[in-house]
């Protein structure tokens, strides 16, 4: 049974609203213990993956066959996304993957002491750009800031011979 247009709208809007608190916690309150605890959980991804699975398995068989066509063109794919259920399924895919990448950015920032708010905000609105920003920030932080700290720590820990 295929979801009705009203149900598709509800699921689409619900997925968008569902992820906002997670993004808000990571961007606005990154060092709060509640944020860390919430972001350590896989439950949000299980819920979103369940929604994706529902939308996917209720797709019309002809849509699934069209996706499997090795000669599918960009124009054909664009036409398929004119179908509300295909678009909702694709959108949930984007939402869950962006949030998962955002979580990875957040956790890496917490572990390594890397500033991530700008990367997370970009990841929310333009996933790959946020990821690229984080990778660049992490590289710069490790290269120019953490190397100096490890050198200073090594110098302090090394006993001086008299």
Residue pairs with C-beta under 8 A, 6 or more apart in sequence:
1 58
2 58
2 59
2 60
2 85
3 11
3 55
3 58
3 85
5 84
8 84
8 85
8 88
11 51
11 55
11 88
11 92
12 87
12 88
12 91
12 92
14 51
15 48
15 51
15 91
15 92
15 95
16 95
18 44
18 47
18 48
19 44
19 48
19 95
19 98
19 99
22 38
22 39
22 44
22 99
22 102
22 103
23 99
23 102
23 120
23 124
25 32
25 34
25 35
25 38
25 39
26 35
26 39
26 102
26 103
26 106
26 116
26 120
27 117
27 120
27 121
27 124
29 35
30 106
30 109
30 110
30 116
30 117
31 110
36 110
39 103
39 106
39 107
40 107
44 99
45 96
45 99
45 100
48 92
48 95
48 96
48 99
49 96
51 92
52 89
52 92
52 93
52 96
55 85
55 88
55 89
55 92
56 89
58 85
59 85
59 86
59 89
60 85
63 80
63 83
63 85
63 86
66 72
66 76
66 80
67 80
69 76
80 86
81 87
81 90
94 127
97 127
98 123
98 124
98 127
101 123
101 127
101 130
101 131
102 120
102 123
102 124
102 130
105 116
105 119
105 120
105 123
105 130
105 131
105 134
106 116
106 120
108 114
108 116
108 134
108 138
109 115
109 116
109 119
109 134
112 138
112 141
112 142
112 146
113 141
113 146
114 134
114 137
114 138
114 141
115 137
115 141
116 134
116 137
118 133
118 137
119 130
119 131
119 133
119 134
119 137
120 130
120 134
121 130
122 129
122 130
122 133
123 129
123 130
123 131
123 133
123 134
124 130
